[in-house]
Amino acid sequence: MSTFTPEDRRQLLRWIGINALIGVLVPSFYAFESYWSLEGLSKIWDDMLYSFLMSMGISGAVGINERILDKRFPWLEQPIKRFFAEFIGVSFFGFSAAFIMSTLFFTLFGMIDYHDFPWKTLAETSLIPLYIGYGITAFFISRGFLNRARAEAVRAEKLQTEKYRSEVRMLKDQLNPHFLFNALNVLTNMVYEDADKSASYIRQLSRFYRYVLEVQDEDLVSLDRELKFCADYLKLQQERFGENALKYRISLQGIEQHKLPPLALQLLMENALKHNRLSEEEPLEIVIEEKEGQLSVQNNVQIRSTPSDHLGIGLSNLVRRYELLKSAAPEIKNNSGVFIVNLPLFKA
């Protein structure tokens, strides 16, 4: 059994108050001067009462019609049926409410002879309020449709956000697992040669994976943090290949506080190491610099004799992440032996 809650009472009082205000204001459209004296108000108080009763009847009828149709014919699911049902419902309920309120009003003032009931007159009198009912319905339709559309848009956005986060997490999880095994192999050999160097290597490796864990749920990170992480990654790789085989230079001015997708630089570093040969005789040189408001990552091209089985997966991963962030895609070029990726940056 439903109960009449305090909120229901507040809504009822608000509805009565709004209709009372409408009843008071409607006569001002044709008898504005009557509002400035008690004598004038005494001449239009019955008009105010009539307007109040009509407003109550029409708004109540429209409200009942909306409640019924919201359950039977939701706008977004069945718009055509709802449109015709609105017209039929308002015509029936609105006309009935106007007819009843007119009868009530004229009865209160002793203006109806029930032995000769004025059906035609009351029907004609009820038509004008019915037209107003159509206007109120149009308002309800607009509000209801927009509210439902907004709710659907919010729901769709939440679903899209959840899908985005899930997909980004999946893309982040595609970090090359061989990196860890290679790092541990380097560490195994290093332990027997230099304890201090091994400890430094372990600290760098620890910082690397701590950062990976920290950014798992972040959409963007500051460029400054990403650069520090990238430097740690490259130092770890230098321990593996040698400082003379892998060289890098980072040259940035004034854009360190911008943002970009986490692990984007590591992905590009990994891509460069995966597809290019490097040695002291043929060092791989990586340059990270700012160009026209973008982050430019470059390396000389020295294609391996045995190409990687996963050619292009890393770059497609990165492009997809920018697409999910609704950003311009990274620009990828291979110019005269120099591979270039320009990453759009996000303002902090």
TORSE-131829 format. One line per 2 residues: number of its first residue (from 0); their letters; for each residue z, x, y of N, C-alpha, C. Coordinates in steps of 0.2 Angstrom, whole numbers, always signed. Layout:
N
NUM) A) Z/X/Y/Z/X/Y/Z/X/Y; ... .
// end
This chain:
348
0) MS) +0/+4/-6/+0/+0/+0/+0/+4/+6; -5/+3/+11/-5/+7/+17/+0/+6/+22 .
2) TF) +3/+11/+25/+8/+10/+30/+5/+11/+37; +8/+8/+42/+6/+8/+49/+10/+14/+52 .
4) TP) +7/+20/+53/+10/+26/+55/+10/+26/+63; +15/+31/+65/+15/+32/+72/+8/+33/+75 .
6) ED) +4/+37/+72/-3/+39/+75/-7/+33/+75; -6/+28/+70/-10/+22/+70/-8/+18/+76 .
8) RR) -1/+18/+78/+1/+14/+84/-2/+17/+90; -2/+24/+90/-4/+27/+96/-12/+25/+97 .
10) QL) -16/+25/+92/-23/+24/+92/-24/+16/+94; -20/+12/+92/-20/+5/+94/-19/+4/+101 .
12) LR) -13/+7/+103/-12/+6/+111/-17/+9/+115; -20/+15/+113/-25/+18/+116/-31/+14/+117 .
14) WI) -33/+11/+111/-39/+6/+111/-38/+0/+116; -31/-3/+115/-30/-9/+120/-30/-6/+127 .
16) GI) -27/+0/+129/-27/+2/+135/-34/+3/+138; -39/+6/+134/-46/+7/+136/-49/+1/+138 .
18) NA) -48/-4/+133/-52/-11/+134/-49/-14/+140; -42/-14/+141/-39/-17/+147/-42/-13/+154 .
20) LI) -43/-7/+154/-46/-3/+159/-53/-6/+160; -57/-7/+155/-64/-9/+155/-64/-16/+158 .
22) GV) -59/-21/+156/-58/-27/+159/-57/-27/+166; -53/-23/+169/-51/-22/+176/-57/-20/+180 .
24) LV) -61/-15/+177/-67/-12/+181/-73/-16/+181; -75/-20/+176/-81/-23/+175/-83/-28/+181 .
26) PS) -78/-32/+184/-79/-36/+190/-81/-32/+196; -79/-26/+196/-81/-22/+202/-88/-21/+203 .
28) FY) -92/-22/+198/-99/-21/+199/-102/-27/+203; -99/-33/+203/-102/-38/+207/-97/-41/+212 .
30) AF) -90/-39/+212/-85/-42/+217/-81/-36/+219; -84/-31/+221/-80/-25/+223/-75/-26/+229 .
32) ES) -77/-30/+233/-72/-32/+239/-66/-36/+237; -66/-39/+231/-60/-43/+229/-55/-39/+227 .
34) YW) -56/-32/+226/-50/-28/+224/-46/-26/+230; -47/-27/+236/-44/-25/+242/-38/-30/+244 .
36) SL) -37/-35/+241/-32/-40/+243/-30/-44/+237; -24/-47/+238/-21/-51/+232/-25/-57/+232 .
38) EG) -27/-60/+237/-31/-66/+237/-38/-65/+233; -41/-59/+234/-47/-57/+231/-46/-56/+223 .
40) LS) -40/-53/+222/-39/-52/+215/-37/-59/+211; -34/-63/+215/-33/-70/+212/-39/-74/+210 .
42) KI) -45/-72/+213/-51/-75/+212/-55/-72/+206; -53/-66/+204/-57/-63/+199/-53/-61/+193 .
44) WD) -46/-63/+193/-42/-61/+187/-45/-64/+181; -48/-70/+181/-50/-73/+175/-57/-70/+173 .
46) DM) -60/-67/+177/-66/-62/+175/-64/-56/+172; -58/-53/+174/-55/-48/+171/-53/-49/+164 .
48) LY) -50/-55/+163/-47/-57/+157/-53/-58/+152; -59/-61/+155/-65/-62/+150/-68/-56/+148 .
50) SF) -68/-51/+153/-71/-44/+151/-67/-41/+146; -60/-41/+147/-55/-38/+142/-56/-41/+135 .
52) LM) -56/-48/+135/-57/-51/+128/-64/-49/+125; -69/-49/+129/-76/-47/+127/-76/-40/+124 .
54) SM) -73/-35/+128/-73/-28/+127/-69/-27/+120; -63/-31/+119/-59/-30/+113/-63/-33/+107 .
56) GI) -67/-38/+108/-71/-41/+103/-76/-37/+100; -80/-34/+105/-86/-30/+104/-84/-24/+101 .
58) SG) -80/-20/+104/-78/-13/+102/-74/-14/+95; -70/-19/+94/-67/-20/+87/-73/-22/+82 .
60) AV) -78/-26/+84/-83/-27/+79/-87/-21/+77; -89/-17/+82/-92/-11/+81/-89/-6/+77 .
62) GI) -82/-6/+78/-78/-1/+75/-77/-3/+67; -77/-9/+66/-76/-12/+59/-83/-10/+56 .
64) NE) -89/-12/+59/-95/-10/+56/-96/-3/+55; -94/+1/+59/-94/+9/+58/-90/+11/+52 .
66) RI) -84/+8/+51/-80/+10/+45/-83/+8/+39; -86/+2/+39/-89/+0/+33/-95/+4/+31 .
68) LD) -100/+5/+36/-106/+9/+35/-105/+16/+33; -100/+19/+36/-98/+26/+35/-97/+27/+27 .
70) KR) -94/+22/+24/-93/+23/+17/-99/+21/+13; -103/+16/+15/-108/+14/+11/-115/+18/+12 .
72) FP) -116/+20/+18/-123/+23/+20/-121/+29/+25; -119/+34/+23/-118/+40/+27/-124/+42/+31 .
74) WL) -124/+44/+37/-130/+45/+41/-134/+51/+38; -131/+56/+36/-135/+62/+34/-138/+61/+27 .
76) EQ) -135/+57/+23/-138/+56/+17/-143/+50/+16; -142/+45/+20/-146/+39/+20/-147/+36/+27 .
78) PI) -151/+40/+31/-152/+39/+38/-156/+32/+39; -161/+31/+35/-165/+25/+36/-161/+19/+35 .
80) KR) -158/+19/+29/-154/+13/+27/-148/+12/+32; -146/+17/+35/-140/+17/+40/-142/+14/+46 .
82) FF) -148/+16/+48/-151/+13/+55/-152/+5/+54; -155/+3/+49/-156/-4/+48/-149/-8/+47 .
84) AE) -145/-5/+43/-138/-8/+42/-134/-8/+49; -135/-3/+53/-132/-3/+60/-134/-9/+64 .
86) FI) -141/-10/+64/-143/-16/+68/-141/-22/+65; -141/-23/+59/-139/-30/+56/-132/-31/+57 .
88) GV) -128/-26/+55/-121/-26/+56/-118/-28/+63; -121/-24/+68/-119/-25/+75/-121/-32/+77 .
90) SF) -127/-34/+75/-130/-41/+77/-125/-46/+74; -123/-46/+68/-118/-51/+65/-111/-50/+68 .
92) FG) -108/-44/+67/-101/-44/+69/-101/-44/+77; -105/-41/+80/-105/-42/+88/-106/-49/+90 .
94) FS) -111/-52/+88/-112/-59/+90/-106/-63/+88; -104/-63/+82/-98/-67/+80/-92/-65/+84 .
96) AA) -90/-59/+86/-85/-57/+90/-86/-60/+97; -92/-59/+100/-93/-62/+107/-92/-70/+107 .
98) FI) -95/-73/+101/-94/-80/+101/-87/-82/+101; -83/-79/+96/-76/-81/+96/-72/-80/+102 .
100) MS) -73/-74/+105/-70/-72/+111/-72/-77/+117; -78/-79/+117/-80/-84/+122/-77/-91/+121 .
102) TL) -76/-93/+115/-73/-99/+113/-66/-99/+115; -62/-93/+113/-55/-92/+115/-54/-93/+122 .
104) FF) -58/-89/+126/-57/-89/+133/-58/-96/+136; -64/-99/+135/-65/-106/+138/-60/-111/+135 .
106) TL) -57/-110/+129/-52/-115/+127/-46/-114/+131; -44/-107/+132/-38/-106/+136/-38/-110/+143 .
108) FG) -44/-110/+146/-45/-113/+152/-47/-120/+152; -47/-123/+146/-48/-130/+145/-55/-132/+147 .
110) MI) -60/-128/+145/-67/-129/+147/-71/-131/+142; -68/-133/+136/-72/-134/+130/-70/-141/+128 .
112) DY) -75/-146/+127/-74/-152/+124/-76/-152/+116; -71/-151/+112/-72/-150/+105/-76/-156/+102 .
114) HD) -76/-162/+105/-80/-168/+103/-87/-167/+104; -89/-163/+109/-96/-161/+110/-96/-154/+111 .
116) FP) -95/-150/+105/-95/-143/+106/-101/-140/+108; -101/-135/+113/-106/-132/+117/-109/-126/+113 .
118) WK) -112/-127/+107/-114/-122/+103/-120/-118/+107; -124/-121/+110/-130/-117/+113/-127/-113/+119 .
120) TL) -123/-116/+123/-120/-113/+129/-117/-107/+127; -112/-107/+122/-108/-102/+119/-112/-96/+116 .
122) AE) -118/-98/+113/-122/-94/+109/-126/-89/+115; -128/-93/+120/-132/-89/+125/-127/-85/+129 .
124) TS) -121/-87/+130/-115/-83/+133/-114/-77/+129; -114/-77/+123/-113/-72/+118/-118/-66/+118 .
126) LI) -124/-68/+120/-130/-63/+120/-129/-57/+124; -126/-58/+130/-126/-52/+135/-120/-47/+132 .
128) PL) -114/-49/+130/-110/-45/+127/-113/-41/+120; -117/-45/+117/-120/-42/+111/-125/-36/+113 .
130) YI) -128/-37/+118/-132/-31/+121/-128/-25/+122; -122/-26/+125/-117/-21/+127/-115/-18/+120 .
132) GY) -114/-22/+115/-112/-20/+108/-117/-15/+106; -124/-16/+107/-129/-11/+105/-128/-5/+108 .
134) GI) -126/-5/+115/-125/+1/+118/-119/+5/+116; -114/+2/+114/-108/+5/+111/-110/+8/+104 .
136) TA) -114/+4/+101/-116/+7/+94/-120/+13/+95; -124/+13/+100/-128/+19/+101/-124/+25/+102 .
138) FF) -118/+24/+106/-113/+29/+107/-110/+31/+101; -108/+27/+97/-105/+28/+90/-109/+32/+86 .
140) IS) -116/+30/+86/-121/+33/+81/-121/+40/+83; -122/+41/+90/-123/+48/+92/-117/+53/+91 .
142) RG) -111/+50/+92/-105/+54/+91/-104/+55/+84; -105/+50/+79/-104/+51/+72/-109/+55/+69 .
144) FL) -115/+55/+71/-120/+59/+69/-119/+66/+70; -117/+67/+77/-116/+74/+79/-110/+77/+76 .
146) NR) -105/+73/+75/-99/+76/+72/-100/+78/+65; -104/+73/+61/-106/+75/+54/-110/+81/+54 .
148) AR) -115/+81/+58/-119/+87/+58/-116/+93/+60; -111/+93/+64/-107/+99/+66/-103/+101/+60 .
150) AE) -100/+96/+57/-96/+98/+51/-100/+101/+45; -106/+98/+44/-110/+101/+39/-112/+108/+41 .
152) AV) -113/+109/+48/-115/+116/+50/-110/+121/+49; -104/+119/+51/-98/+123/+50/-97/+125/+42 .
154) RA) -98/+120/+38/-97/+121/+31/-103/+126/+28; -109/+125/+31/-114/+129/+29/-113/+136/+31 .
156) EK) -110/+137/+37/-109/+143/+40/-103/+147/+36; -98/+143/+34/-93/+146/+29/-96/+148/+23 .
158) LQ) -100/+144/+20/-104/+146/+14/-108/+152/+14; -112/+152/+20/-116/+158/+21/-112/+165/+22 .
160) TE) -106/+164/+26/-102/+170/+27/-99/+172/+20; -97/+167/+16/-94/+169/+9/-100/+173/+5 .
162) KY) -106/+170/+6/-111/+173/+2/-113/+180/+5; -112/+181/+11/-114/+187/+15/-109/+192/+12 .
164) RS) -102/+190/+13/-97/+195/+11/-98/+197/+4; -99/+192/-1/-100/+194/-8/-106/+199/-9 .
166) EV) -112/+197/-5/-117/+202/-6/-116/+209/-3; -113/+209/+3/-112/+216/+6/-107/+220/+1 .
168) RM) -102/+216/-2/-98/+220/-7/-102/+223/-13; -106/+219/-15/-110/+221/-21/-115/+227/-19 .
170) LK) -117/+227/-12/-121/+232/-10/-117/+239/-9; -111/+238/-7/-107/+243/-6/-105/+246/-13 .
172) DQ) -104/+242/-18/-102/+245/-24/-108/+248/-28; -114/+249/-24/-119/+252/-27/-119/+260/-25 .
174) LN) -114/+262/-22/-113/+269/-21/-114/+273/-28; -117/+278/-27/-119/+282/-33/-113/+285/-37 .
176) PH) -112/+282/-43/-106/+284/-47/-106/+291/-49; -112/+294/-49/-113/+301/-51/-110/+306/-46 .
178) FL) -109/+304/-40/-106/+308/-35/-99/+310/-37; -95/+305/-40/-88/+307/-42/-88/+312/-48 .
180) FN) -93/+311/-52/-93/+316/-58/-95/+323/-56; -100/+323/-51/-102/+329/-49/-96/+333/-45 .
182) AL) -93/+329/-41/-87/+332/-37/-82/+334/-41; -80/+331/-47/-75/+333/-51/-78/+340/-55 .
184) NV) -84/+340/-57/-87/+346/-60/-86/+352/-55; -88/+351/-49/-87/+356/-44/-80/+358/-43 .
186) LT) -75/+353/-43/-68/+355/-43/-65/+359/-49; -68/+357/-55/-66/+360/-61/-68/+368/-60 .
188) NM) -73/+370/-58/-75/+377/-57/-71/+380/-52; -70/+376/-46/-67/+379/-41/-59/+381/-42 .
190) VY) -56/+377/-46/-49/+378/-48/-48/+385/-50; -52/+387/-54/-51/+394/-57/-53/+400/-53 .
192) ED) -56/+398/-47/-59/+403/-43/-54/+404/-36; -52/+398/-33/-49/+398/-27/-44/+392/-26 .
194) AD) -38/+393/-27/-33/+387/-27/-33/+384/-20; -33/+388/-15/-33/+385/-8/-39/+381/-6 .
196) KS) -44/+384/-8/-51/+380/-7/-51/+374/-11; -48/+374/-17/-48/+368/-22/-44/+363/-18 .
198) AS) -38/+365/-15/-34/+360/-12/-37/+357/-6; -41/+361/-2/-45/+358/+3/-50/+353/+1 .
200) YI) -53/+355/-5/-58/+351/-7/-55/+344/-10; -50/+344/-13/-46/+338/-15/-44/+334/-9 .
202) RQ) -42/+337/-4/-40/+333/+2/-47/+329/+5; -52/+333/+5/-58/+330/+8/-61/+324/+3 .
204) LS) -60/+325/-3/-62/+320/-8/-57/+314/-7; -51/+315/-6/-46/+310/-5/-48/+306/+1 .
206) RF) -49/+309/+6/-51/+306/+13/-58/+302/+11; -62/+304/+8/-69/+301/+6/-67/+294/+3 .
208) YR) -63/+294/-3/-62/+288/-6/-57/+283/-3; -53/+286/+1/-49/+282/+5/-53/+278/+10 .
210) YV) -57/+281/+13/-62/+278/+18/-66/+272/+15; -68/+274/+9/-72/+269/+5/-68/+263/+4 .
212) LE) -62/+264/+2/-57/+258/+0/-56/+254/+7; -55/+258/+12/-53/+255/+19/-58/+250/+21 .
214) VQ) -64/+252/+20/-70/+248/+23/-73/+243/+19; -70/+242/+13/-73/+237/+8/-74/+230/+11 .
216) DE) -69/+228/+15/-70/+221/+18/-72/+221/+25; -74/+226/+28/-76/+226/+35/-84/+226/+35 .
218) DL) -86/+222/+40/-93/+221/+41/-96/+227/+45; -92/+229/+50/-94/+235/+55/-88/+239/+56 .
220) VS) -90/+246/+57/-85/+251/+58/-87/+255/+64; -83/+258/+68/-85/+262/+73/-89/+268/+71 .
222) LD) -94/+270/+75/-98/+275/+74/-94/+282/+73; -89/+282/+77/-84/+288/+77/-81/+289/+70 .
224) RE) -79/+284/+67/-76/+284/+60/-81/+286/+55; -87/+282/+56/-92/+284/+51/-95/+291/+51 .
226) LK) -95/+294/+57/-97/+301/+58/-92/+306/+54; -85/+304/+55/-80/+308/+52/-81/+308/+44 .
228) FC) -82/+302/+42/-83/+301/+35/-89/+305/+32; -95/+304/+36/-101/+307/+35/-100/+315/+34 .
230) AD) -96/+318/+39/-95/+325/+39/-91/+327/+33; -86/+323/+31/-82/+324/+25/-87/+324/+19 .
232) YL) -91/+320/+19/-96/+319/+13/-101/+325/+13; -103/+327/+18/-108/+333/+18/-104/+339/+17 .
234) KL) -98/+340/+19/-94/+346/+17/-93/+346/+9; -92/+341/+6/-91/+340/-1/-97/+343/-4 .
236) QQ) -103/+340/-2/-109/+342/-4/-111/+350/-3; -109/+352/+2/-110/+359/+4/-106/+364/-1 .
238) ER) -100/+361/-4/-96/+365/-9/-100/+365/-15; -104/+360/-16/-108/+359/-23/-114/+363/-22 .
240) FG) -118/+363/-17/-125/+366/-16/-124/+373/-12; -119/+374/-8/-119/+380/-4/-121/+378/+3 .
242) EN) -117/+381/+8/-118/+380/+15/-125/+382/+17; -128/+387/+14/-135/+389/+16/-140/+385/+13 .
244) AL) -139/+381/+8/-144/+376/+5/-144/+370/+9; -138/+368/+11/-137/+361/+15/-135/+362/+22 .
246) KY) -138/+361/+27/-136/+362/+33/-137/+355/+37; -132/+354/+42/-132/+348/+46/-130/+349/+53 .
248) RI) -132/+345/+57/-131/+345/+64/-130/+338/+67; -124/+337/+70/-123/+330/+73/-122/+331/+81 .
250) SL) -127/+328/+84/-127/+328/+92/-127/+321/+95; -122/+319/+97/-121/+313/+100/-118/+313/+107 .
252) QG) -119/+308/+112/-116/+308/+118/-116/+301/+120; -110/+299/+121/-108/+292/+124/-109/+286/+120 .
254) IE) -111/+287/+113/-112/+281/+109/-107/+281/+104; -102/+285/+104/-97/+285/+98/-93/+279/+97 .
256) QH) -92/+275/+102/-89/+269/+101/-93/+263/+99; -99/+264/+98/-103/+259/+95/-102/+258/+88 .
258) KL) -104/+253/+85/-103/+251/+78/-109/+251/+73; -108/+251/+67/-114/+251/+62/-111/+249/+55 .
260) PP) -115/+247/+51/-112/+245/+44/-108/+251/+41; -103/+249/+38/-99/+255/+34/-103/+258/+29 .
262) LA) -103/+264/+28/-106/+268/+22/-113/+269/+23; -116/+267/+29/-123/+267/+30/-125/+275/+31 .
264) LQ) -121/+279/+34/-123/+286/+34/-123/+289/+28; -118/+288/+24/-117/+291/+17/-123/+289/+13 .
266) LL) -125/+283/+14/-131/+281/+10/-137/+285/+11; -138/+286/+18/-144/+290/+20/-143/+297/+18 .
268) ME) -137/+300/+18/-136/+307/+16/-137/+307/+8; -135/+302/+4/-136/+302/-3/-144/+302/-4 .
270) NA) -147/+298/+0/-154/+297/-1/-158/+303/+0; -156/+307/+5/-159/+313/+6/-158/+318/+1 .
272) LK) -152/+319/-2/-150/+323/-7/-154/+321/-14; -154/+315/-15/-157/+313/-21/-165/+314/-22 .
274) HN) -168/+314/-16/-176/+314/-16/-179/+321/-14; -174/+326/-12/-177/+332/-10/-173/+338/-13 .
276) RL) -177/+343/-14/-175/+349/-17/-171/+353/-12; -166/+357/-14/-163/+361/-9/-161/+368/-12 .
278) SE) -161/+373/-8/-159/+380/-11/-158/+384/-5; -155/+390/-5/-154/+394/+0/-161/+396/+3 .
280) EE) -166/+397/-1/-173/+398/+1/-176/+393/+4; -175/+386/+2/-178/+380/+5/-172/+376/+7 .
282) PL) -168/+377/+12/-163/+373/+14/-165/+366/+16; -160/+361/+14/-161/+354/+17/-158/+354/+23 .
284) EI) -161/+352/+29/-158/+351/+35/-158/+344/+38; -152/+342/+39/-150/+335/+41/-148/+335/+49 .
286) VI) -151/+331/+53/-150/+330/+60/-148/+323/+61; -142/+322/+64/-140/+315/+67/-139/+315/+74 .
288) EE) -143/+311/+78/-143/+312/+85/-144/+305/+88; -143/+304/+94/-144/+298/+98/-151/+298/+101 .
290) KE) -155/+292/+100/-162/+292/+102/-163/+285/+105; -164/+284/+111/-165/+277/+114/-160/+272/+112 .
292) GQ) -154/+274/+112/-149/+269/+110/-148/+268/+103; -152/+271/+99/-151/+270/+91/-148/+277/+88 .
294) LS) -146/+276/+82/-144/+282/+79/-149/+285/+74; -152/+291/+76/-158/+294/+72/-155/+299/+67 .
296) VQ) -157/+297/+61/-155/+302/+55/-161/+305/+52; -162/+312/+53/-168/+315/+51/-167/+320/+45 .
298) NN) -171/+321/+41/-171/+327/+37/-178/+330/+35; -179/+336/+34/-185/+339/+32/-187/+336/+25 .
300) VQ) -193/+335/+23/-195/+332/+17/-197/+338/+12; -194/+338/+7/-195/+343/+1/-195/+340/-5 .
302) IR) -200/+336/-7/-199/+331/-13/-198/+335/-19; -194/+332/-23/-192/+335/-29/-198/+335/-34 .
304) ST) -199/+339/-38/-205/+339/-43/-204/+333/-48; -198/+332/-50/-196/+326/-54/-193/+320/-49 .
306) PS) -197/+315/-48/-194/+310/-43/-188/+306/-46; -184/+304/-42/-178/+300/-44/-181/+293/-47 .
308) DH) -177/+291/-52/-178/+284/-55/-177/+278/-50; -173/+280/-45/-171/+274/-41/-174/+275/-34 .
310) LG) -180/+277/-34/-183/+278/-27/-183/+272/-23; -180/+272/-17/-181/+266/-12/-175/+261/-13 .
312) IG) -171/+262/-18/-166/+257/-19/-161/+258/-13; -159/+264/-12/-154/+265/-6/-156/+262/+0 .
314) LS) -162/+263/+2/-165/+261/+9/-166/+253/+9; -168/+250/+3/-168/+243/+3/-161/+240/+3 .
316) NL) -156/+243/+1/-149/+241/+1/-147/+241/+9; -149/+246/+12/-147/+247/+19/-151/+241/+24 .
318) VR) -157/+241/+22/-161/+236/+26/-158/+229/+25; -156/+227/+19/-154/+221/+17/-147/+219/+21 .
320) RY) -143/+225/+21/-137/+224/+25/-138/+222/+32; -143/+225/+35/-144/+224/+42/-147/+217/+43 .
322) EL) -151/+215/+38/-153/+208/+38/-148/+203/+37; -143/+204/+33/-137/+199/+33/-133/+199/+39 .
324) LK) -133/+205/+43/-129/+205/+49/-134/+202/+55; -140/+199/+53/-144/+196/+58/-146/+201/+64 .
326) SA) -147/+207/+62/-149/+212/+66/-156/+214/+65; -159/+218/+70/-165/+221/+69/-165/+226/+63 .
328) AP) -170/+227/+60/-170/+231/+54/-170/+238/+56; -168/+243/+52/-168/+250/+53/-176/+252/+53 .
330) EI) -178/+257/+57/-185/+259/+57/-185/+265/+53; -190/+265/+48/-190/+271/+43/-197/+274/+44 .
332) KN) -197/+280/+45/-204/+284/+46/-204/+291/+43; -210/+293/+41/-211/+299/+38/-216/+303/+42 .
334) NS) -214/+307/+46/-219/+310/+51/-219/+318/+50; -225/+320/+48/-226/+327/+47/-221/+331/+44 .
336) GV) -219/+328/+38/-214/+332/+34/-207/+331/+36; -206/+326/+41/-199/+324/+43/-198/+317/+42 .
338) FI) -193/+316/+38/-191/+309/+36/-186/+306/+41; -187/+301/+44/-183/+298/+50/-181/+291/+49 .
340) VN) -174/+290/+49/-172/+283/+49/-168/+282/+56; -170/+277/+60/-167/+275/+66/-163/+269/+65 .
342) LP) -156/+269/+65/-152/+264/+64/-150/+260/+70; -151/+254/+71/-149/+250/+77/-141/+250/+77 .
344) LF) -138/+251/+83/-131/+251/+84/-128/+244/+86; -122/+243/+85/-119/+236/+87/-114/+239/+93 .
346) KA) -114/+235/+98/-109/+237/+104/-102/+235/+102; -97/+239/+103/-90/+238/+101/-88/+232/+105 .
// end
